Amino acid sequence: MRKQIVLACNICKSRNYTTEKNKATNAERTEMKKFCKVCNEHTLHLETK
C-alpha cells in the first residue's frame, strides 16, 4: 500500500514535489535532494505532514 507525500524545500519552505512512499516499511520522514525553482538551485527537500 502506497501513501502520497509532499516534499518541501528546506531553505524557502515552498512545497514543490509530490511523490509516493511505502506506508508499511518507512516510519521515518523522507528527504531527497531536488531542484527548487524558487531558490534556483538543488536543495534538500523534506517530507511534510
N, CA, C and O of each residue as an XYZ file, in Angstrom:
196
protein
N       0.834     -1.169      0.000
C       0.000      0.000      0.000
C       0.885      1.241      0.000
O       1.830      1.324      0.785
N       0.593      2.200     -0.865
C       1.424      3.393     -1.022
C       0.719      4.605     -0.417
O      -0.509      4.665     -0.371
N       1.510      5.560      0.041
C       0.992      6.784      0.633
C       1.582      7.960     -0.125
O       2.792      8.006     -0.346
N       0.744      8.917     -0.528
C       1.231     10.088     -1.247
C       1.727     11.118     -0.246
O       1.055     11.424      0.738
N       2.938     11.658     -0.519
C       3.548     12.641      0.372
C       3.927     13.884     -0.417
O       4.023     13.844     -1.644
N       4.144     14.988      0.289
C       4.548     16.259     -0.305
C       5.943     16.590      0.200
O       6.232     16.442      1.387
N       6.808     17.039     -0.706
C       8.174     17.424     -0.338
C       8.297     18.940     -0.356
O       7.864     19.592     -1.306
N       8.891     19.502      0.700
C       9.066     20.945      0.813
C      10.550     21.271      0.911
O      11.322     20.531      1.520
N      10.939     22.391      0.304
C      12.328     22.849      0.324
C      12.732     23.189      1.755
O      11.962     23.795      2.500
N      13.931     22.798      2.126
C      14.439     23.040      3.472
C      14.811     24.511      3.687
O      14.835     24.972      4.828
N      15.099     25.248      2.624
C      15.533     26.639      2.752
C      14.354     27.611      2.701
O      14.164     28.409      3.619
N      13.555     27.543      1.616
C      12.470     28.517      1.440
C      11.103     27.982      1.857
O      10.131     28.737      1.879
N      11.009     26.686      2.191
C       9.790     26.029      2.676
C       8.661     25.954      1.643
O       7.512     25.713      2.013
N       8.962     26.153      0.367
C       7.929     26.010     -0.659
C       7.724     24.536     -0.977
O       8.684     23.768     -1.044
N       6.482     24.149     -1.171
C       6.131     22.749     -1.437
C       6.144     22.526     -2.936
O       5.229     22.949     -3.643
N       7.194     21.856     -3.426
C       7.443     21.746     -4.854
C       7.075     20.404     -5.463
O       6.661     20.356     -6.621
N       7.212     19.326     -4.729
C       7.095     17.993     -5.312
C       6.117     17.125     -4.534
O       5.956     17.281     -3.324
N       5.462     16.202     -5.250
C       4.684     15.142     -4.626
C       5.251     13.817     -5.100
O       5.697     13.699     -6.241
N       5.235     12.832     -4.236
C       5.732     11.511     -4.548
C       4.999     10.499     -3.685
O       4.143     10.869     -2.882
N       5.328      9.231     -3.847
C       4.715      8.175     -3.054
C       5.785      7.412     -2.301
O       6.930      7.314     -2.743
N       5.392      6.870     -1.152
C       6.310      6.009     -0.414
C       5.517      4.849      0.164
O       4.293      4.909      0.289
N       6.231      3.804      0.510
C       5.612      2.618      1.061
C       5.144      2.910      2.485
O       5.938      3.302      3.339
N       3.868      2.718      2.730
C       3.279      3.047      4.021
C       3.744      2.124      5.140
O       3.919      2.570      6.274
N       3.945      0.857      4.841
C       4.217     -0.135      5.882
C       5.659     -0.112      6.387
O       5.884     -0.284      7.585
N       6.639      0.096      5.510
C       8.035     -0.094      5.920
C       8.740      1.190      6.347
O       9.660      1.117      7.162
N       8.360      2.352      5.844
C       9.088      3.589      6.136
C       8.375      4.400      7.209
O       7.347      5.022      6.938
N       8.913      4.398      8.422
C       8.337      5.182      9.507
C       8.973      6.571      9.581
O       8.333      7.520     10.033
N      10.222      6.696      9.142
C      10.912      7.984      9.222
C      10.532      8.878      8.039
O       9.997      8.409      7.034
N      10.817     10.159      8.179
C      10.498     11.119      7.123
C      11.487     11.002      5.968
O      12.684     10.793      6.167
N      10.961     11.142      4.773
C      11.781     11.049      3.566
C      12.473     12.379      3.303
O      11.893     13.444      3.517
N      13.719     12.310      2.836
C      14.431     13.518      2.406
C      15.163     13.211      1.114
O      15.803     12.168      0.979
N      15.061     14.136      0.160
C      15.690     13.980     -1.149
C      16.309     15.303     -1.562
O      15.848     16.372     -1.164
N      17.349     15.216     -2.359
C      17.961     16.416     -2.926
C      17.315     16.662     -4.283
O      17.499     15.878     -5.214
N      16.545     17.769     -4.398
C      15.800     18.087     -5.610
C      16.061     19.539     -5.990
O      16.612     20.311     -5.206
N      15.648     19.904     -7.226
C      15.808     21.271     -7.698
C      14.641     22.118     -7.208
O      13.484     21.745     -7.402
N      14.925     23.237     -6.586
C      13.900     24.183     -6.135
C      13.847     25.345     -7.119
O      14.845     26.039     -7.319
N      12.687     25.559     -7.732
C      12.567     26.633     -8.722
C      12.511     28.014     -8.073
O      12.769     29.013     -8.744
N      12.180     28.093     -6.782
C      12.170     29.373     -6.077
C      13.597     29.790     -5.725
O      13.978     30.942     -5.930
N      14.388     28.849     -5.193
C      15.788     29.121     -4.835
C      16.711     29.065     -6.053
O      17.806     29.627     -6.031
N      16.270     28.388     -7.112
C      17.020     28.225     -8.353
C      18.316     27.438     -8.146
O      19.347     27.748     -8.744
N      18.247     26.413     -7.286
C      19.400     25.538     -7.055
C      18.903     24.217     -6.467
O      17.745     24.097     -6.065
N      19.799     23.232     -6.425
C      19.467     21.945     -5.817
C      19.577     22.066     -4.297
O      20.623     22.442     -3.768
N      18.481     21.741     -3.603
C      18.459     21.833     -2.143
C      17.839     20.562     -1.573
O      17.259     19.761     -2.306
N      17.965     20.388     -0.287
C      17.376     19.265      0.406
C      15.882     19.504      0.578
O      15.474     20.557      1.069
N      15.062     18.533      0.176
C      13.616     18.599      0.320
C      13.174     17.551      1.324
O      13.566     16.388      1.229
N      12.350     17.965      2.296
C      11.898     17.077      3.356
C      10.413     16.802      3.223
O       9.662     17.619      2.690
N      10.000     15.644      3.712
C       8.583     15.285      3.705
C       7.825     16.146      4.709
O       8.274     16.326      5.841
N       6.668     16.683      4.291
C       5.839     17.479      5.182
C       4.730     16.610      5.759
O       4.500     15.500      5.280
N       4.053     17.096      6.764
C       2.957     16.349      7.388
C       1.710     16.384      6.539
O       0.691     15.806      6.915
